[in-house]
Amino acid sequence: MTEAPSEELGPVGVPLATVARDWTRIGLTGFGGPPAHIVLLRRLMVERRRWMDAQEFEDANAACGLLPGPGSTQLAIFCAYRVGGPLGAIIGGLGFVLPAVALVLLLSVVFFGHAPPLWIRGAGAGAGAAVAAVAVDAALSLLVPSYHRVREKRARLARWSAYLVAAAAAAALIGPYLVLVLIGCGLVELALQRRPVLAPGLHWAPLAALAPRAVAVGGLGALSWTAFKVGALAYGGGFVIVPLMQGDAVHTYHWMTNAEFLNAVALGQVTPGPVTATVAAVGYAAHGLTGGLLAAAVAFVPSFSFILIGGQRFRRLRESSNARAFLDGAGPAAIGAILGAAIPLTGALRETWQFGVLAAAAIALLALRRSVVETLLAAGAIGVVLALAGAPMA
């Protein structure tokens, strides 16, 4: 008799205290973004504890890559679900997410206070100046493997390029509506690969109509919509949340200045845990601690929901041709969005010395292959020195 795939079996039955301890440890030590999170989770699940085999972990990681929202967060929640059931998913997921949210909110109080010390302003201006280089580095790390997957297929390569350019332009020019471009690219590719494509009654037009009305004012409803886009509609995860947030946070609702937004992105990059926790800084700037907690909750609830509702069906998602086809369009669009985000991020710089920091960060990341955390901390240190030396602050 053939044994059922391991992910169709019940949870391993690990004590919830163990889940809380191990996942919180990753949440506290997971510097470096999604790649570091995946390495830490694999080390825990496959190598140390042997709660999953290597193939199951690879399939789970691939399935999370087919979902919108923060992929490494969803993988962390799924791994906790796999060993502790639904309650384990909640406890492990919170252990992974909450340290980053708490740290971002704590730092937001310092950085976005009414009169932050000069050295704090310098650190923020320095680290913020490097953010555009981080965006380019993140996009290039995704661009090369994505290109190699389609380079032998001329028609697919042409569409891949079109999705990339369309989303890059959208991120640079129409940030608040970028999510519609990401979804549109996915649906176009799905339509081209699978005809007929949409089941009766499945329409995306109401989403386009809903967005302007739902966020007509910059209150908690607008903040919730921004956070929802980050958590439930961001294909590609990681840095793609930046262009999704910047248009709303800076240009549409004026919750933050460009300089403050750069600070928020830098905070999300240098803290451990999921980068999506950056949305808590945006929420704090918009509506204080209440806004920060609301934004974090709205952004992360979809990830918990995807796993709790569909965790048992991950193998089917991995094998779904429709999901794969949609991501063939939305995936390169997400990469283009990250590249396009570098333009407004660079345009947000105000002081001449910041462009020097940006150039140095680009060399450190792209030529010397230094880590993102190391580069941002160095940029922040340069900002502190220059601020104390009397350099102008944005």
C-alpha positions as CSV (number, residue, x, y, z in Angstrom):
1,M,0.0,0.0,0.0
2,T,1.3,3.4,-0.9
3,E,1.9,5.7,2.0
4,A,0.1,9.1,2.0
5,P,2.2,12.2,1.4
6,S,3.5,13.3,4.7
7,E,1.8,16.7,4.6
8,E,-1.6,15.0,4.3
9,L,-0.9,13.4,7.7
10,G,-1.8,14.9,11.0
11,P,0.5,17.1,13.0
12,V,3.6,15.7,14.7
13,G,2.2,16.6,18.1
14,V,5.1,18.7,19.4
15,P,4.4,20.4,22.7
16,L,3.1,23.9,22.3
17,A,5.7,25.3,24.7
18,T,8.4,23.9,22.3
19,V,6.7,25.5,19.3
20,A,6.6,28.8,21.2
21,R,10.2,28.7,22.2
22,D,11.7,27.6,18.8
23,W,9.6,29.9,16.6
24,T,10.2,32.9,18.9
25,R,13.9,32.2,18.8
26,I,13.8,32.4,15.0
27,G,11.7,35.6,15.2
28,L,14.4,37.2,17.4
29,T,17.4,36.0,15.5
30,G,16.2,36.0,11.9
31,F,18.2,38.9,10.6
32,G,18.6,39.1,6.8
33,G,15.0,38.7,5.6
34,P,13.3,35.8,3.9
35,P,16.5,33.9,2.8
36,A,17.7,33.8,6.4
37,H,14.2,32.8,7.7
38,I,14.1,29.9,5.2
39,V,17.5,28.7,6.2
40,L,16.7,28.8,9.9
41,L,13.4,27.0,9.4
42,R,15.0,24.3,7.3
43,R,17.7,23.8,9.9
44,L,15.0,23.5,12.6
45,M,12.5,21.3,10.8
46,V,14.7,19.1,8.6
47,E,18.2,19.0,10.1
48,R,17.8,19.3,13.9
49,R,14.4,18.1,14.8
50,R,13.6,15.9,11.7
51,W,9.9,16.9,11.9
52,M,9.8,17.1,8.1
53,D,11.9,15.5,5.3
54,A,13.7,17.7,2.8
55,Q,11.2,17.1,0.0
56,E,8.2,18.1,2.1
57,F,10.0,21.3,3.2
58,E,10.9,22.1,-0.4
59,D,7.3,21.6,-1.5
60,A,6.0,23.7,1.4
61,N,8.4,26.5,0.5
62,A,7.3,26.4,-3.1
63,A,3.6,26.4,-2.2
64,C,4.1,29.5,0.0
65,G,5.8,31.1,-3.0
66,L,2.5,30.7,-4.9
67,L,0.6,32.6,-2.3
68,P,0.3,36.4,-2.0
69,G,1.8,38.0,1.0
70,P,5.0,37.4,2.9
71,G,6.2,33.9,1.9
72,S,8.7,33.3,4.7
73,T,6.1,34.2,7.3
74,Q,3.6,31.8,5.7
75,L,6.3,29.1,5.7
76,A,7.0,29.7,9.4
77,I,3.2,29.4,10.1
78,F,2.9,26.3,8.0
79,C,5.9,24.6,9.7
80,A,4.3,25.4,13.1
81,Y,1.0,24.0,11.8
82,R,2.7,20.9,10.6
83,V,4.1,20.1,14.1
84,G,1.4,21.6,16.4
85,G,-1.8,21.7,14.4
86,P,-4.0,24.9,14.2
87,L,-3.1,26.0,17.7
88,G,0.6,25.4,17.0
89,A,0.3,27.5,13.8
90,I,-1.1,30.4,15.8
91,I,1.4,30.2,18.6
92,G,4.4,29.6,16.3
93,G,3.3,32.3,13.9
94,L,2.9,34.8,16.7
95,G,6.3,33.9,18.1
96,F,7.8,34.5,14.7
97,V,5.9,37.8,13.9
98,L,5.5,39.6,17.3
99,P,9.2,40.3,18.1
100,A,9.6,42.2,14.8
101,V,6.4,44.1,15.3
102,A,7.2,45.1,18.8
103,L,10.7,46.2,17.9
104,V,9.5,48.2,14.9
105,L,6.9,49.9,17.1
106,L,9.5,50.7,19.8
107,L,11.9,52.1,17.3
108,S,9.1,54.1,15.7
109,V,8.4,55.8,19.0
110,V,12.0,56.9,19.0
111,F,12.4,57.8,15.3
112,F,9.0,59.5,14.8
113,G,8.9,61.3,18.1
114,H,8.3,65.1,18.1
115,A,11.9,65.9,18.8
116,P,14.2,62.9,18.2
117,P,17.9,63.5,19.2
118,L,20.2,64.7,16.5
119,W,22.1,61.3,16.3
120,I,18.8,59.5,15.8
121,R,17.9,61.8,13.0
122,G,21.4,61.2,11.5
123,A,21.0,57.4,11.8
124,G,17.7,57.5,10.1
125,A,18.9,59.8,7.3
126,G,21.9,57.7,6.7
127,A,20.2,54.3,6.7
128,G,17.3,55.7,4.7
129,A,19.7,57.0,2.0
130,A,20.8,53.3,1.4
131,V,17.2,52.0,0.9
132,A,17.1,52.5,-2.9
133,A,20.3,50.4,-3.2
134,V,18.7,47.7,-1.1
135,A,15.7,47.7,-3.4
136,V,17.8,47.2,-6.5
137,D,19.8,44.4,-4.8
138,A,16.6,42.6,-3.8
139,A,15.2,42.9,-7.3
140,L,18.4,41.6,-8.9
141,S,18.5,38.6,-6.6
142,L,15.1,37.6,-7.9
143,L,15.6,38.8,-11.5
144,V,18.3,36.4,-12.6
145,P,16.7,33.1,-11.6
146,S,13.4,34.3,-13.0
147,Y,15.0,35.2,-16.3
148,H,16.7,31.9,-16.6
149,R,13.4,30.1,-16.3
150,V,12.0,31.8,-19.4
151,R,14.9,32.7,-21.6
152,E,14.6,29.7,-23.9
153,K,10.9,30.4,-24.6
154,R,10.6,33.4,-26.9
155,A,7.0,34.2,-26.4
156,R,7.1,33.8,-22.6
157,L,10.3,35.9,-22.5
158,A,8.5,38.8,-24.3
159,R,5.5,38.6,-21.9
160,W,7.9,38.3,-18.9
161,S,9.6,41.5,-20.1
162,A,6.3,43.3,-20.5
163,Y,5.1,42.4,-17.0
164,L,8.5,43.5,-15.6
165,V,8.4,46.9,-17.4
166,A,4.7,47.5,-16.7
167,A,5.0,47.0,-12.9
168,A,8.3,49.0,-12.8
169,A,6.5,51.9,-14.4
170,A,3.5,51.5,-12.1
171,A,5.7,51.5,-9.0
172,A,7.5,54.7,-10.2
173,L,4.4,56.6,-11.3
174,I,1.1,55.2,-9.8
175,G,2.1,53.6,-6.5
176,P,-1.3,53.5,-4.9
177,Y,-2.7,51.4,-7.8
178,L,0.3,49.1,-8.2
179,V,-1.6,46.2,-6.7
180,L,-4.0,46.2,-9.6
181,V,-1.1,46.0,-12.1
182,L,0.3,43.0,-10.2
183,I,-3.1,41.2,-10.3
184,G,-3.7,42.2,-13.9
185,C,-0.3,40.7,-15.0
186,G,-1.2,37.5,-13.3
187,L,-4.6,37.3,-14.8
188,V,-3.3,38.1,-18.3
189,E,-0.7,35.3,-18.1
190,L,-3.4,32.9,-16.7
191,A,-5.7,33.8,-19.6
192,L,-3.0,33.1,-22.1
193,Q,-1.9,29.8,-20.6
194,R,-5.3,28.5,-19.6
195,R,-8.4,29.1,-21.9
196,P,-11.1,29.6,-20.7
197,V,-9.5,31.1,-17.6
198,L,-11.9,32.5,-15.1
199,A,-14.7,30.6,-13.5
200,P,-18.2,32.1,-13.8
201,G,-18.7,34.9,-11.3
202,L,-15.0,35.6,-10.7
203,H,-14.4,39.3,-11.5
204,W,-11.6,41.6,-10.5
205,A,-13.1,44.8,-11.7
206,P,-14.9,45.5,-8.4
207,L,-11.5,45.5,-6.7
208,A,-10.4,48.4,-8.9
209,A,-13.6,50.3,-8.2
210,L,-13.4,49.5,-4.4
211,A,-9.9,50.8,-3.9
212,P,-10.6,54.6,-4.4
213,R,-13.8,54.5,-2.4
214,A,-12.4,52.4,0.5
215,V,-9.5,54.7,1.0
216,A,-11.3,58.0,0.3
217,V,-10.2,59.4,3.6
218,G,-6.9,58.8,5.5
219,G,-8.5,57.2,8.6
220,L,-8.3,53.7,10.0
221,G,-10.2,52.4,6.9
222,A,-7.5,53.7,4.6
223,L,-4.8,52.3,6.8
224,S,-6.5,48.9,6.9
225,W,-6.6,48.9,3.1
226,T,-2.9,49.7,2.8
227,A,-2.0,47.0,5.3
228,F,-4.4,44.5,3.5
229,K,-2.6,45.1,0.2
230,V,0.7,44.4,1.9
231,G,-0.5,41.2,3.5
232,A,-2.9,39.7,1.0
233,L,-2.2,41.1,-2.4
234,A,1.6,41.5,-2.5
235,Y,2.9,38.9,-5.0
236,G,6.6,38.3,-4.5
237,G,6.7,39.2,-0.8
238,G,9.7,40.9,0.8
239,F,10.6,44.2,-0.7
240,V,7.5,44.4,-3.0
241,I,5.7,45.9,0.0
242,V,7.7,49.1,-0.3
243,P,6.0,50.4,-3.5
244,L,2.7,49.2,-2.3
245,M,3.0,51.3,0.9
246,Q,4.9,54.4,-0.3
247,G,2.2,55.9,-2.5
248,D,-0.4,55.7,0.2
249,A,1.8,56.6,3.2
250,V,3.6,59.6,1.6
251,H,1.7,60.9,-1.4
252,T,-2.0,60.1,-0.9
253,Y,-2.6,60.4,2.8
254,H,0.6,62.2,3.9
255,W,1.0,60.1,7.0
256,M,4.7,60.4,6.7
257,T,7.3,62.5,4.9
258,N,9.6,60.8,2.3
259,A,12.4,60.9,4.8
260,E,10.3,59.2,7.5
261,F,9.2,56.5,5.0
262,L,12.8,55.8,4.2
263,N,13.5,55.5,8.0
264,A,10.5,53.1,8.3
265,V,11.8,50.8,5.5
266,A,15.3,50.8,7.0
267,L,13.8,49.8,10.4
268,G,12.1,46.9,8.8
269,Q,15.3,45.8,7.1
270,V,17.6,45.9,10.1
271,T,15.2,44.3,12.6
272,P,14.9,40.5,12.8
273,G,11.8,38.7,11.7
274,P,9.5,39.4,8.7
275,V,10.1,42.6,6.6
276,T,6.3,43.0,6.5
277,A,6.6,44.3,10.1
278,T,7.5,47.6,8.4
279,V,3.8,48.3,8.0
280,A,3.6,48.8,11.7
281,A,5.9,51.8,11.4
282,V,3.6,53.2,8.7
283,G,0.6,52.6,11.0
284,Y,2.3,54.3,13.9
285,A,3.0,57.3,11.8
286,A,-0.6,57.4,10.7
287,H,-2.5,56.9,13.9
288,G,0.0,56.2,16.7
289,L,0.2,53.0,18.6
290,T,-3.4,52.0,17.7
291,G,-2.6,52.5,14.0
292,G,0.6,50.5,14.3
293,L,-1.1,47.5,16.0
294,L,-4.0,47.7,13.5
295,A,-1.7,47.8,10.5
296,A,0.3,44.8,11.7
297,A,-2.8,42.8,12.5
298,V,-4.4,43.4,9.1
299,A,-1.2,42.7,7.3
300,F,-0.5,39.4,9.0
301,V,-4.0,37.9,9.4
302,P,-4.2,36.8,5.8
303,S,-1.0,34.7,6.2
304,F,-2.5,32.9,9.2
305,S,-5.8,32.5,7.4
306,F,-4.2,30.9,4.3
307,I,-2.4,28.3,6.4
308,L,-5.2,27.5,8.8
309,I,-7.8,27.2,6.0
310,G,-5.6,25.6,3.3
311,G,-2.6,24.0,5.0
312,Q,-3.8,20.5,4.2
313,R,-4.0,21.4,0.5
314,F,-0.5,22.7,0.0
315,R,0.5,19.8,-2.2
316,R,-2.4,20.5,-4.5
317,L,-1.5,24.2,-4.7
318,R,2.1,23.2,-5.5
319,E,0.9,21.1,-8.4
320,S,-1.8,23.6,-9.6
321,S,-1.2,24.7,-13.2
322,N,-3.6,27.7,-12.7
323,A,-1.7,28.9,-9.7
324,R,1.6,28.5,-11.5
325,A,0.3,30.3,-14.6
326,F,-0.9,33.2,-12.5
327,L,2.5,33.5,-10.7
328,D,4.2,33.4,-14.1
329,G,2.6,36.8,-14.7
330,A,2.5,38.3,-11.2
331,G,6.0,37.1,-10.3
332,P,8.0,39.1,-12.9
333,A,5.6,42.0,-12.2
334,A,6.6,41.9,-8.5
335,I,10.3,42.0,-9.5
336,G,9.6,45.0,-11.7
337,A,7.7,46.7,-8.9
338,I,10.8,46.4,-6.6
339,L,13.1,47.8,-9.3
340,G,10.6,50.7,-10.0
341,A,10.4,51.5,-6.3
342,A,14.1,52.5,-6.4
343,I,13.2,55.6,-8.4
344,P,10.9,57.3,-5.9
345,L,13.1,56.1,-3.1
346,T,16.0,57.9,-4.7
347,G,13.9,60.9,-5.4
348,A,13.0,61.1,-1.7
349,L,16.6,62.0,-0.8
350,R,17.1,65.7,0.0
351,E,20.7,66.2,1.1
352,T,23.7,66.0,-1.2
353,W,25.6,63.7,1.3
354,Q,22.8,61.2,1.2
355,F,23.5,60.5,-2.5
356,G,27.1,59.7,-1.5
357,V,25.8,57.2,1.0
358,L,23.5,55.7,-1.6
359,A,26.4,55.3,-4.0
360,A,28.5,53.7,-1.3
361,A,25.7,51.3,-0.3
362,A,25.2,50.3,-4.0
363,I,28.9,49.4,-4.2
364,A,28.8,47.5,-0.9
365,L,25.7,45.5,-1.9
366,L,26.1,45.0,-5.7
367,A,29.9,44.8,-6.0
368,L,31.3,43.8,-2.7
369,R,28.2,41.5,-1.9
370,R,27.9,42.8,1.7
371,S,24.7,41.9,3.6
372,V,21.7,44.2,3.8
373,V,21.8,44.5,7.6
374,E,25.5,45.2,7.6
375,T,25.1,47.9,4.9
376,L,22.2,49.6,6.5
377,L,23.9,49.7,9.9
378,A,27.1,51.2,8.3
379,A,25.0,53.8,6.4
380,G,23.2,54.7,9.7
381,A,26.6,55.1,11.4
382,I,27.8,57.4,8.7
383,G,24.7,59.4,9.1
384,V,25.3,59.7,12.9
385,V,28.9,60.9,12.3
386,L,27.8,63.5,9.7
387,A,24.9,64.7,11.8
388,L,27.1,65.3,14.8
389,A,29.6,67.0,12.5
390,G,27.0,69.5,11.5
391,A,25.8,68.1,8.2
392,P,22.3,69.2,7.1
393,M,19.5,66.8,8.0
394,A,16.4,66.3,5.7
